[in-house]
Amino acid sequence: MRAAIAQINEGGISLGDDRYVQDFTLRPDNIVGFAIRLPQISDPRRDPLINAAKTVIRDRFPEVKDVWVKVLEDPALAPPPNPAELPGTGKVRHILAVSSGKGGVGKTTVSVNLAVALADMGHKVGILDTDIYGPNVPLMFGLEDYRFTPDNFVEENGVMVVEPAFNYGVKIVSRTFTQYGSQPLPWRGPMLHGIIRQFLSAQIRWGELDYLIVDLPPGTGDAQMTLIQAIALAGALIVTTPQAVALLDAQKGLQMFLNMGVPVLGAIENMSYFVPPDLPDRRYDIFGSGGGHKTAETLGLPVLGCIPLEMALREGGDRGVPLVLSTPHSPAAQALCATAQAVREALP
């Protein structure tokens, strides 16, 4: 029976391929069961494949009483992204996703300071805030009250496009700048998918960039999947702390990128340690000891930077002045600049 359905092919998915068909069984009561793996549960090829398989089995094996098919979702089966699909990213040399499995590890703080540090090195840089439910990038750039106005809309090749916000040498796009402002958005996947693709499309005038930093929300949800499937990423960066629970969640994010064929450049360990300003000779490993070695061993990744915990880092984010500009000689700022250099060197 397994061989009978092997000739079925729908839109590039062959039921003769073991990646798509698993757990084929014939029960004693003559009920056939098997699982079909698809990139998405709602894949339009699902029903044609199931119907064709049931028809073939019932026609060739009349003794079969029923055919049970279970559909499993496996995003790793999605085709590789098409870099030309979203023309707004056509002039961007490197698109970098900054991710964390867990919230509260300072991912956005790292993203913002990396973007500003790269711009300070003379690169053309943009940052895209894809945390649609909880955008914080505008606050850290001092633009929490900024909104797109008619002045942001310009005509380019006969089409109206949006000029991103700009501060500290970085182009910035966030849903906070749209008509939605900072209001809660109880959106489901399709709406989230739509706005992220719009931000990456030719409707945004990103122009020529050396780096586009994409600040992702925590976890491995719709925003991550939309980004990975829409554009060709140069690589991903995993932000974590030395804490065991943060590393556990970071592993999930790492595996998601690897399953989807996205190269992971390395890990960035935030809040690595704390040095009291009044006791500079003391160091406290608040979230665990071992520094970056523990992170590297757990994730199997090179550690591109270890950022110490500093009060000025938090204050800079709250005031809208990134630490690499407000306190450039502080240990954390120096570590962030070194991390930006390491990221630059990790790219081909």
LUMFIGU-665245 format. One record per residue: x, y, z of N, C-alpha, C in turn; chain; residue number from 1. Coordinates in steps of 0.1 Angstrom, whole numbers, plus 5000, padded with zeros to 4 digits. Each point is the difference from the previous one (the first is absolute). Layout:
N
((X,Y,Z),(X,Y,Z),(X,Y,Z),A,NUM)
...
***
This chain:
348
((5008,4988,5000),(4992,5012,5000),(5009,5013,5000),A,1)
((5011,4999,5007),(5009,5011,5001),(5005,5004,4986),A,2)
((5003,4989,4992),(5005,5002,4986),(4989,5005,4991),A,3)
((4987,4997,5004),(4989,5004,4991),(4998,5015,5000),A,4)
((5003,5007,5010),(4999,5015,5001),(5012,5007,4996),A,5)
((5011,4993,4997),(5013,5006,4998),(5000,5009,4987),A,6)
((4991,4997,4991),(5000,5008,4988),(4992,5013,5001),A,7)
((4993,5002,5011),(4992,5012,5002),(5009,5012,5002),A,8)
((4998,5010,4992),(5009,5012,5001),(4990,5012,4998),A,9)
((5002,5010,5009),(4992,5012,5000),(5008,5012,5003),A,10)
((5003,5009,4990),(5007,5012,5003),(5014,4998,5005),A,11)
((5007,4989,4996),(5013,4998,5004),(5002,4991,5012),A,12)
((4988,4996,5006),(5001,4990,5011),(4996,4987,4995),A,13)
((5009,4990,5002),(4998,4986,4996),(4998,4992,5012),A,14)
((4989,4992,4999),(4997,4990,5011),(5009,4988,5000),A,15)
((5009,5000,4990),(5011,4990,5000),(5012,5004,5008),A,16)
((5000,5012,5004),(5011,5006,5008),(4998,4998,5015),A,17)
((5009,4993,5007),(4998,4997,5014),(5000,5013,5008),A,18)
((5005,5011,4995),(4999,5013,5008),(4986,5004,5002),A,19)
((4991,4996,4991),(4986,5004,5000),(4990,4990,5005),A,20)
((5004,4987,4999),(4991,4990,5005),(5007,4991,5011),A,21)
((4993,4999,5011),(5006,4992,5011),(4989,4992,5007),A,22)
((5005,4990,5008),(4992,4993,5009),(4988,4993,4992),A,23)
((5004,4994,4989),(4989,4992,4992),(4997,4987,5007),A,24)
((4988,4998,5003),(4996,4988,5008),(4987,4994,4994),A,25)
((4998,4987,5001),(4988,4993,4997),(4995,4993,5013),A,26)
((4989,5004,5005),(4995,4994,5012),(4993,4987,4998),A,27)
((4999,4991,5010),(4993,4987,4998),(4986,5002,4995),A,28)
((4993,5011,5003),(4986,5002,4995),(5000,5006,4986),A,29)
((5011,4999,4993),(5001,5005,4986),(4998,5015,4999),A,30)
((5005,5007,5009),(5000,5015,4999),(5015,5004,4998),A,31)
((5002,5008,4990),(5013,5005,4996),(5002,5014,5006),A,32)
((5012,5002,5006),(5003,5013,5006),(5014,5004,4996),A,33)
((5002,5013,4998),(5013,5006,4998),(5000,5015,5002),A,34)
((5012,5006,5001),(5001,5014,5002),(5006,5007,4988),A,35)
((4995,5011,4997),(5006,5008,4989),(5006,5013,5007),A,36)
((5013,5003,4997),(5006,5011,5005),(5000,5011,4990),A,37)
((4996,5012,5004),(4999,5012,4991),(5007,5012,5006),A,38)
((5004,5010,4992),(5006,5012,5006),(4990,5007,5009),A,39)
((4987,5000,4997),(4990,5006,5008),(4988,4991,5000),A,40)
((4993,5000,5011),(4987,4993,5001),(4990,5004,4990),A,41)
((5000,5013,4997),(4990,5005,4990),(5006,5000,4986),A,42)
((5010,4992,4997),(5006,4999,4987),(4989,4997,4989),A,43)
((4999,5007,4989),(4989,4997,4991),(5001,4987,4993),A,44)
((5012,4993,5001),(5002,4987,4994),(4995,4989,5009),A,45)
((4996,5004,5012),(4996,4989,5010),(4988,4992,4995),A,46)
((4989,5006,4997),(4988,4993,4996),(5001,4992,4988),A,47)
((5006,5005,4989),(5002,4992,4988),(5009,4988,5002),A,48)
((5010,5001,5009),(5009,4989,5003),(4992,4989,5008),A,49)
((4993,5004,5010),(4992,4991,5008),(4989,4993,4991),A,50)
((4993,5007,4992),(4989,4995,4992),(5006,4990,4990),A,51)
((5011,5003,4994),(5006,4991,4990),(5005,4987,5007),A,52)
((5006,5002,5011),(5005,4988,5007),(4988,4990,5004),A,53)
((4990,5006,5005),(4988,4992,5004),(4994,4993,4988),A,54)
((4999,5007,4989),(4994,4994,4988),(5009,4989,4995),A,55)
((5013,5001,4999),(5009,4990,4995),(4998,4987,5009),A,56)
((5001,5002,5013),(5000,4989,5009),(4986,4992,5000),A,57)
((4989,5008,4999),(4987,4994,5000),(4998,4992,4986),A,58)
((5005,5006,4989),(4998,4994,4987),(5008,4987,4999),A,59)
((5012,5000,5005),(5009,4989,4998),(4998,4989,5011),A,60)
((4996,5004,5011),(4998,4991,5012),(4986,5001,5006),A,61)
((4991,4993,4993),(4986,5001,5005),(4997,4995,5013),A,62)
((5009,4992,5005),(4998,4995,5014),(5003,5010,5011),A,63)
((5006,5011,4996),(5002,5011,5010),(4987,5007,5004),A,64)
((4997,5000,5013),(4988,5006,5004),(5000,5016,5001),A,65)
((5012,5005,5004),(5001,5014,5001),(5015,5005,4999),A,66)
((5002,5012,4997),(5014,5006,4999),(5000,5012,5009),A,67)
((5009,5000,5010),(5001,5011,5009),(5014,5007,4997),A,68)
((4999,5013,4998),(5012,5008,4997),(5001,5011,5011),A,69)
((5012,5000,5006),(5004,5011,5009),(5009,5010,4993),A,70)
((4998,5013,5002),(5008,5010,4994),(5009,5006,5010),A,71)
((5013,5000,4998),(5009,5006,5009),(5007,5012,4994),A,72)
((5003,5010,5008),(5006,5012,4995),(5015,5000,5002),A,73)
((5008,5002,4990),(5014,5000,5001),(5006,5012,4991),A,74)
((5002,5011,5007),(5005,5012,4992),(5013,4998,4992),A,75)
((5008,4990,5005),(5012,4998,4993),(4998,4995,4986),A,76)
((4988,4995,4997),(4998,4995,4986),(4996,5012,4990),A,77)
((4999,5012,5006),(4997,5011,4991),(5011,5003,4990),A,78)
((4997,5004,4988),(5011,5003,4990),(5009,5011,5005),A,79)
((5012,5001,4995),(5009,5011,5004),(4994,5013,4996),A,80)
((5003,5011,5007),(4995,5013,4997),(5005,5005,4987),A,81)
((4992,5008,4993),(5004,5006,4987),(5004,5015,5003),A,82)
((5013,5003,4999),(5005,5013,5004),(4993,5011,4991),A,83)
((4996,4997,4988),(4994,5010,4992),(4985,5002,5002),A,84)
((4994,4992,5010),(4986,5000,5002),(4996,5014,5006),A,85)
((5008,5006,5008),(4996,5013,5006),(5010,5010,4996),A,86)
((4996,5008,4990),(5010,5009,4993),(5005,5011,5010),A,87)
((4994,5002,5011),(5005,5011,5009),(5013,4996,5006),A,88)
((5004,4987,5000),(5013,4996,5006),(5010,4998,4989),A,89)
((4998,5003,4988),(5009,4997,4989),(5013,5007,5001),A,90)
((5001,5012,5007),(5012,5007,5001),(5007,4999,5013),A,91)
((4996,4990,5008),(5005,4998,5013),(5011,4988,4999),A,92)
((5012,5003,5004),(5010,4990,4999),(4998,4988,5010),A,93)
((4998,5004,5013),(4999,4990,5010),(4987,5002,5009),A,94)
((4991,4990,5000),(4989,5001,5009),(5002,4991,5012),A,95)
((5001,5005,5012),(5003,4993,5012),(4988,4999,5009),A,96)
((4996,4988,5004),(4989,4998,5010),(5006,4999,5014),A,97)
((4995,5008,5009),(5005,5000,5014),(4988,4993,5008),A,98)
((5003,4989,5006),(4989,4992,5006),(5004,4996,5014),A,99)
((4990,4996,5007),(5001,4994,5014),(4989,4991,5002),A,100)
((5003,4989,5007),(4989,4991,5003),(4991,5005,5011),A,101)
((5006,5009,5008),(4993,5004,5012),(5000,5016,5001),A,102)
((4989,5005,5005),(4999,5015,5001),(5008,5004,5013),A,103)
((5004,5013,5000),(5007,5005,5011),(5014,4998,5001),A,104)
((5006,4995,4989),(5015,4998,5000),(5008,5012,4994),A,105)
((4992,5010,4996),(5007,5012,4994),(5003,4999,4986),A,106)
((4992,4993,4992),(5001,4998,4986),(4999,5014,4993),A,107)
((4990,5007,5003),(4998,5013,4993),(5011,5010,5003),A,108)
((5005,5000,5013),(5011,5008,5003),(5012,4997,4992),A,109)
((5003,4987,4999),(5011,4996,4992),(4998,5004,4985),A,110)
((4988,4998,4995),(4997,5003,4985),(5003,5015,4998),A,111)
((4995,5008,5008),(5001,5015,4998),(5015,5004,5001),A,112)
((5007,4995,5010),(5014,5004,5002),(5009,4995,4989),A,113)
((4996,4988,4995),(5008,4994,4988),(4998,5009,4988),A,114)
((4987,5004,4998),(4997,5008,4988),(5008,5013,5000),A,115)
((5000,5007,5012),(5006,5013,5002),(5015,4998,4999),A,116)
((5006,4989,5006),(5014,4998,4999),(5005,4998,4986),A,117)
((4992,4992,4992),(5003,4998,4986),(5000,5013,4992),A,118)
((4990,5008,5003),(4998,5013,4993),(5012,5009,5003),A,119)
((5005,4999,5013),(5011,5008,5004),(5013,4996,4994),A,120)
((5000,4987,4995),(5012,4995,4993),(5000,5005,4985),A,121)
((4989,5007,4996),(5000,5005,4987),(4991,4993,4990),A,122)
((4992,4990,5005),(4991,4992,4992),(4987,5006,4999),A,123)
((4993,4997,4989),(4986,5004,4998),(4991,4989,5007),A,124)
((4992,5004,5010),(4993,4990,5008),(4986,5004,5002),A,125)
((4991,4990,5000),(4986,5001,5003),(4996,4990,5011),A,126)
((4990,5003,5007),(4995,4991,5010),(4985,4998,4998),A,127)
((4995,4988,5000),(4985,4998,4999),(4995,4993,5012),A,128)
((4991,5006,5007),(4994,4995,5012),(4988,4991,4996),A,129)
((5002,4987,5001),(4989,4991,4997),(4992,4995,5012),A,130)
((5003,5006,5012),(4993,4996,5012),(4987,5008,4999),A,131)
((4990,4995,4992),(4988,5008,4998),(4992,5001,5013),A,132)
((5000,4990,5008),(4992,5001,5012),(5006,5008,5011),A,133)
((5013,5002,5000),(5007,5007,5011),(5012,5008,4995),A,134)
((4998,5009,4991),(5012,5007,4994),(5007,5010,5009),A,135)
((5013,4998,5002),(5008,5008,5009),(5011,5008,4993),A,136)
((5003,4997,4987),(5011,5006,4993),(4998,5015,4999),A,137)
((4988,5006,4998),(4998,5014,4999),(5004,5007,5013),A,138)
((4996,4994,5012),(5004,5006,5013),(5015,5001,5001),A,139)
((5007,4990,4996),(5015,5000,5002),(5007,5009,4990),A,140)
((4993,5004,4990),(5006,5010,4990),(4995,5014,5003),A,141)
((4992,5002,5011),(4994,5013,5003),(4990,5004,4991),A,142)
((4992,4990,4994),(4990,5004,4990),(4987,4994,5004),A,143)
((4997,4999,5013),(4987,4993,5004),(4988,5009,4995),A,144)
((5002,5013,4998),(4989,5008,4996),(5000,5003,4985),A,145)
((5009,4994,4993),(5001,5002,4985),(4989,4993,4993),A,146)
((4994,5006,4990),(4990,4994,4991),(5003,5003,4986),A,147)
((4997,4991,4991),(5001,5003,4986),(4990,5011,4996),A,148)
((5005,5010,4993),(4991,5011,4995),(5000,5000,4985),A,149)
((4992,5009,4993),(5001,5001,4986),(5014,5003,4995),A,150)
((5009,5006,5008),(5013,5003,4996),(5009,4988,4998),A,151)
((4996,4989,5006),(5007,4987,4999),(4997,4993,4987),A,152)
((4989,5004,4993),(4996,4994,4988),(5006,5007,4988),A,153)
((5008,4993,4992),(5006,5006,4988),(4997,4991,4988),A,154)
((5001,5006,4989),(4998,4993,4987),(5013,4995,4995),A,155)
((5001,4987,4997),(5012,4994,4994),(4996,4991,4989),A,156)
((5004,5003,4988),(4997,4992,4988),(4985,4999,4998),A,157)
((4993,5011,5003),(4985,5000,4998),(4992,4993,5011),A,158)
((5007,4996,5011),(4993,4994,5011),(5003,5007,5013),A,159)
((4989,5002,5008),(5002,5006,5013),(5007,4990,5010),A,160)
((5011,5005,5006),(5007,4991,5010),(5002,5008,5013),A,161)
((5003,4993,5011),(5001,5006,5013),(5015,5001,5003),A,162)
((5004,5012,5004),(5013,5002,5005),(5001,4997,5015),A,163)
((5009,4990,5003),(5001,4997,5014),(5004,5011,5009),A,164)
((4998,4999,5013),(5005,5009,5010),(5015,4999,5000),A,165)
((5007,5010,5006),(5015,5000,4999),(5005,5007,5013),A,166)
((5009,4993,5007),(5006,5005,5012),(5013,4993,5002),A,167)
((5010,5007,5005),(5013,4994,5003),(5007,4993,4989),A,168)
((4997,5004,4987),(5006,4994,4989),(4993,4987,4995),A,169)
((4988,4997,5006),(4993,4988,4997),(4986,5003,4995),A,170)
((4996,4993,4989),(4986,5000,4995),(4992,4991,5009),A,171)
((4988,5004,5004),(4992,4992,5009),(4985,4999,4995),A,172)
((4995,4988,5001),(4986,4998,4997),(4994,4991,5011),A,173)
((4988,5005,5005),(4993,4993,5011),(4985,5002,4998),A,174)
((4992,4991,5004),(4985,5002,4999),(4996,5012,5009),A,175)
((5008,5004,5010),(4997,5011,5008),(4999,5013,4992),A,176)
((5007,5000,4989),(5000,5012,4991),(4988,5001,4992),A,177)
((4992,4990,4999),(4988,4999,4992),(4988,5006,5007),A,178)
((4988,4999,4994),(4988,5005,5007),(4997,4992,5012),A,179)
((5006,4988,5002),(4997,4992,5012),(5007,5005,5012),A,180)
((5010,5008,4999),(5007,5005,5011),(5005,4989,5009),A,181)
((4998,5002,5013),(5004,4990,5010),(4988,4992,5006),A,182)
((4988,5002,4994),(4988,4993,5005),(5002,4985,4998),A,183)
((4993,4992,5009),(5001,4985,4999),(4994,4996,4987),A,184)
((5006,4990,4994),(4995,4994,4987),(4998,4985,5002),A,185)
((4988,4996,5003),(4997,4986,5001),(4998,4993,4987),A,186)
((5011,5000,4992),(5000,4994,4987),(5004,4986,4999),A,187)
((4993,4993,4991),(5004,4986,4998),(5011,4999,4989),A,188)
((5005,4988,4997),(5011,4998,4991),(4999,5007,4986),A,189)
((4989,4999,4993),(4999,5006,4987),(5002,5015,5000),A,190)
((4995,5007,5009),(5002,5015,5001),(5014,5003,5004),A,191)
((5006,4992,5009),(5014,5002,5004),(5009,4998,4988),A,192)
((4997,4989,4992),(5007,4997,4988),(5000,5011,4990),A,193)
((4988,5006,4999),(4998,5011,4990),(5008,5012,5003),A,194)
((5000,5005,5012),(5007,5012,5004),(5016,4998,4999),A,195)
((5005,4989,5004),(5014,4997,4999),(5005,5000,4985),A,196)
((4992,4993,4992),(5003,5000,4986),(5000,5014,4994),A,197)
((4990,5008,5004),(4999,5014,4995),(5012,5008,5004),A,198)
((5005,4998,5012),(5012,5007,5005),(5013,4996,4992),A,199)
((5000,4988,4994),(5011,4996,4992),(4998,5002,4985),A,200)
((4989,5005,4996),(4997,5001,4986),(5005,5013,4995),A,201)
((4997,5002,4987),(5005,5013,4993),(4992,5012,5005),A,202)
((4990,4998,5008),(4992,5011,5006),(5008,5008,5010),A,203)
((5011,4994,5005),(5009,5007,5009),(5013,5003,4993),A,204)
((5004,5013,5001),(5012,5004,4993),(5013,4998,5008),A,205)
((5003,4987,5001),(5012,4997,5007),(5013,5005,4993),A,206)
((4999,5000,4987),(5012,5004,4992),(5012,4991,5001),A,207)
((5012,5004,4998),(5011,4992,5001),(5005,4999,5014),A,208)
((5001,4988,5005),(5005,4997,5014),(5010,4990,5000),A,209)
((5010,5001,5009),(5010,4990,5003),(4994,4989,5009),A,210)
((4992,5005,5010),(4994,4991,5010),(4986,5004,5003),A,211)
((4991,4990,5000),(4986,5002,5005),(4999,4991,5012),A,212)
((4999,5006,5012),(4998,4992,5012),(4985,4998,5002),A,213)
((4996,4988,5001),(4986,4997,5003),(4998,4995,5014),A,214)
((4994,5009,5008),(4998,4996,5014),(4987,4992,5001),A,215)
((5001,4988,5003),(4989,4990,5001),(4994,5000,5014),A,216)
((4987,4996,5001),(4994,4998,5013),(5006,4987,5006),A,217)
((4999,4998,5013),(5005,4988,5006),(4992,4988,4995),A,218)
((5007,4988,5000),(4993,4988,4997),(5002,4996,4986),A,219)
((4991,4991,4995),(5001,4993,4987),(4987,5000,4993),A,220)
((4994,5012,4999),(4986,5001,4995),(4998,5005,4986),A,221)
((4989,5007,4998),(4996,5004,4986),(5010,5010,4994),A,222)
((5005,5009,5009),(5009,5010,4994),(5013,4994,4995),A,223)
((5005,4990,5007),(5013,4994,4996),(4997,4992,4987),A,224)
((4989,4993,4999),(4997,4992,4989),(4998,5009,4987),A,225)
((4993,5011,5002),(4998,5009,4989),(5013,5005,4995),A,226)
((5009,5005,5008),(5013,5005,4996),(5008,4990,4993),A,227)
((5001,4988,5005),(5008,4989,4994),(4995,4996,4987),A,228)
((4987,5000,4998),(4994,4995,4988),(5000,5011,4989),A,229)
((5001,5013,5004),(4998,5011,4991),(5013,5005,4993),A,230)
((5011,4999,5008),(5013,5006,4994),(5011,4990,5004),A,231)
((5011,5003,4993),(5013,4992,5002),(5008,5007,5011),A,232)
((5001,4994,5011),(5007,5006,5011),(5015,4997,4999),A,233)
((5008,5010,5003),(5015,4997,5000),(5004,4992,5012),A,234)
((4992,5001,5011),(5002,4993,5012),(4992,5004,5011),A,235)
((5000,4992,5011),(4993,5003,5012),(5010,5001,5012),A,236)
((4996,5009,5009),(5007,5001,5013),(4991,4996,5011),A,237)
((5005,4992,5009),(4992,4996,5012),(5004,5007,5012),A,238)
((4992,5008,5006),(5003,5007,5012),(4994,4993,5012),A,239)
((5009,4998,5010),(4996,4993,5012),(5007,5005,5012),A,240)
((4997,4995,5012),(5008,5003,5012),(5006,4986,5004),A,241)
((5009,5000,5010),(5006,4988,5005),(4990,4991,5007),A,242)
((4988,5005,5004),(4991,4993,5008),(4995,4987,4992),A,243)
((4998,4989,5007),(4997,4988,4994),(4987,5000,4993),A,244)
((4990,5007,5005),(4987,5000,4994),(5000,5008,4987),A,245)
((5009,5011,4999),(5001,5008,4988),(5007,4991,4989),A,246)
((5010,4993,5005),(5008,4991,4990),(4991,4990,4994),A,247)
((4991,4994,5009),(4991,4990,4995),(4991,5005,4989),A,248)
((4994,5012,5002),(4992,5006,4990),(5008,5004,4988),A,249)
((5012,5005,5002),(5009,5004,4989),(5002,4988,4990),A,250)
((5002,4988,5006),(5002,4988,4992),(4988,4997,4990),A,251)
((4988,5003,5005),(4988,4999,4991),(5001,5009,4988),A,252)
((5004,5013,5003),(5001,5009,4989),(5011,4996,4990),A,253)
((5011,4996,5006),(5011,4995,4992),(4996,4989,4990),A,254)
((4993,4990,5006),(4995,4989,4992),(4991,5004,4989),A,255)
((4991,5009,5003),(4991,5005,4990),(5007,5006,4988),A,256)
((5010,5008,5002),(5008,5006,4989),(5007,4989,4992),A,257)
((5006,4991,5007),(5007,4989,4994),(4991,4991,4991),A,258)
((4988,4997,5006),(4991,4992,4992),(4995,5007,4987),A,259)
((5000,5013,5001),(4995,5008,4988),(5012,5004,4991),A,260)
((5012,4995,5003),(5011,5003,4991),(5006,5014,5001),A,261)
((4998,5006,5011),(5005,5014,5003),(5013,4998,5008),A,262)
((5012,5005,4995),(5012,4999,5007),(4999,5008,5013),A,263)
((5005,4995,5011),(5001,5007,5013),(5014,5004,5002),A,264)
((5002,5013,5000),(5014,5005,5001),(5006,4998,5014),A,265)
((4992,5000,5010),(5005,4999,5013),(4991,5005,5011),A,266)
((5004,4998,5012),(4992,5005,5012),(5006,5013,5006),A,267)
((4991,5008,5005),(5005,5012,5008),(4994,4998,5014),A,268)
((5010,4999,5009),(4996,4998,5014),(4998,5014,5007),A,269)
((4988,5004,5003),(4997,5012,5007),(5000,4998,5015),A,270)
((5002,5010,5008),(5000,4999,5015),(5010,4990,5005),A,271)
((5011,4999,4993),(5010,4990,5004),(5005,5000,5014),A,272)
((5002,5012,5005),(5004,5002,5013),(4997,5015,5004),A,273)
((5002,5003,5013),(4998,5013,5005),(5012,5005,5008),A,274)
((5005,5012,4997),(5011,5006,5007),(4994,5013,5007),A,275)
((4999,5000,5013),(4995,5012,5007),(5008,5013,4997),A,276)
((4994,5011,4997),(5007,5012,4996),(5009,5005,5012),A,277)
((4996,4997,5012),(5008,5005,5011),(5010,4989,5005),A,278)
((5000,4988,4994),(5009,4990,5003),(5005,4993,4987),A,279)
((5008,5007,4992),(5004,4996,4987),(5008,4987,5000),A,280)
((5006,4997,5012),(5008,4988,5001),(4992,4987,5003),A,281)
((4987,5002,5001),(4991,4988,5003),(4991,4997,4988),A,282)
((4998,4987,4998),(4991,4996,4989),(4990,4989,5006),A,283)
((4988,5002,4996),(4989,4991,5005),(4994,4993,4987),A,284)
((4999,4987,5000),(4994,4992,4990),(4985,4998,5004),A,285)
((4992,5010,4998),(4986,5000,5005),(4992,4988,4993),A,286)
((5002,4998,4988),(4992,4990,4993),(5008,4987,4997),A,287)
((5010,4998,5007),(5008,4988,4999),(5014,5003,4996),A,288)
((5009,4990,5004),(5014,5002,4997),(5005,4993,4988),A,289)
((5012,5003,4996),(5005,4993,4988),(5000,5009,4988),A,290)
((4994,5012,5001),(5000,5009,4989),(4995,4994,4987),A,291)
((5007,5003,4989),(4995,4996,4987),(5003,4985,4997),A,292)
((5009,4994,5008),(5003,4986,4998),(4988,4991,5002),A,293)
((4992,5003,5010),(4988,4992,5002),(4990,5002,4988),A,294)
((4998,5012,4996),(4991,5002,4988),(5005,4993,4988),A,295)
((5013,5001,4997),(5006,4993,4988),(4998,4985,5001),A,296)
((5003,4995,5012),(4998,4985,5001),(4986,4996,4999),A,297)
((4991,5007,5006),(4986,4996,5000),(4994,5001,4986),A,298)
((5003,5011,4993),(4993,5003,4987),(5009,4994,4988),A,299)
((5012,4997,5003),(5009,4995,4989),(5003,5011,4990),A,300)
((5000,5013,5005),(5003,5011,4991),(5012,5008,5005),A,301)
((5006,5008,4991),(5010,5009,5005),(4993,5012,5007),A,302)
((5006,5005,5010),(4995,5011,5007),(5006,5013,4995),A,303)
((4992,5008,4994),(5005,5012,4993),(5002,5012,5009),A,304)
((4995,4999,5012),(5001,5010,5010),(4994,4997,5013),A,305)
((5006,5005,5011),(4995,4999,5014),(4998,5014,5005),A,306)
((4988,5003,5002),(4996,5014,5004),(4998,5001,5015),A,307)
((5008,5007,5008),(4997,5001,5014),(4987,5008,5003),A,308)
((4995,4998,5012),(4988,5007,5005),(5004,5013,5006),A,309)
((4995,5011,4994),(5003,5014,5005),(4987,5008,5001),A,310)
((5000,5008,5010),(4988,5009,5002),(4999,5009,4988),A,311)
((5011,5005,4995),(5000,5009,4989),(4994,4994,4987),A,312)
((5001,4987,4999),(4994,4994,4988),(4985,5001,5001),A,313)
((4994,4997,5011),(4986,5002,5002),(4996,5014,4999),A,314)
((5007,5009,5006),(4997,5015,4999),(5000,5005,4986),A,315)
((5010,4996,4992),(5001,5004,4986),(4988,4996,4992),A,316)
((4995,4988,5003),(4988,4995,4993),(4988,5008,5004),A,317)
((4998,5003,5013),(4989,5008,5004),(5000,5014,4995),A,318)
((5012,5006,4999),(5001,5014,4996),(5000,5001,4984),A,319)
((5001,4989,4993),(5001,5001,4986),(5013,5003,4994),A,320)
((5011,4998,5008),(5013,5002,4995),(5008,4987,5002),A,321)
((5003,4992,4990),(5007,4988,5001),(5013,5001,5007),A,322)
((5004,4990,5008),(5012,5001,5009),(5012,5002,4992),A,323)
((5002,4995,4988),(5012,5002,4992),(5002,5014,4996),A,324)
((4990,5009,5001),(5001,5014,4998),(5001,5008,5013),A,325)
((4991,4996,5010),(4999,5008,5012),(5012,4998,5009),A,326)
((5005,4987,5001),(5012,4997,5009),(5009,4991,4992),A,327)
((5007,5005,4989),(5007,4991,4991),(5012,4993,5007),A,328)
((5005,5005,5011),(5012,4994,5006),(4997,4991,5011),A,329)
((4987,4998,5003),(4996,4990,5010),(5003,4986,4996),A,330)
((5002,4991,5009),(5002,4986,4997),(4990,4994,4991),A,331)
((4987,5002,5002),(4989,4995,4992),(5001,5005,4986),A,332)
((5002,5014,4999),(5001,5006,4987),(5011,4994,4992),A,333)
((5012,4998,5006),(5011,4995,4993),(4997,4985,4996),A,334)
((4993,4993,5009),(4997,4986,4996),(4990,5000,4988),A,335)
((4991,5009,5000),(4990,5001,4989),(5007,5003,4987),A,336)
((5009,5009,5000),(5008,5004,4988),(5008,4988,4995),A,337)
((5006,4993,5010),(5008,4988,4996),(4991,4990,4994),A,338)
((4988,4999,5005),(4990,4990,4995),(4996,5004,4986),A,339)
((4998,5013,4997),(4997,5004,4987),(5011,4997,4990),A,340)
((5012,5001,5004),(5012,4997,4992),(5000,4985,4997),A,341)
((4997,4992,5011),(5000,4985,4998),(4989,4996,4990),A,342)
((4989,5007,5001),(4989,4996,4991),(5004,5003,4986),A,343)
((5006,5012,4998),(5005,5004,4987),(5010,4990,4994),A,344)
((5009,4995,5008),(5010,4990,4996),(4994,4986,4998),A,345)
((4988,4997,5006),(4994,4987,4998),(4993,4999,4987),A,346)
((4997,5011,4994),(4993,4999,4987),(5010,4998,4988),A,347)
((4996,4993,4990),(5008,4998,4989),(5003,5013,4992),A,348)
***
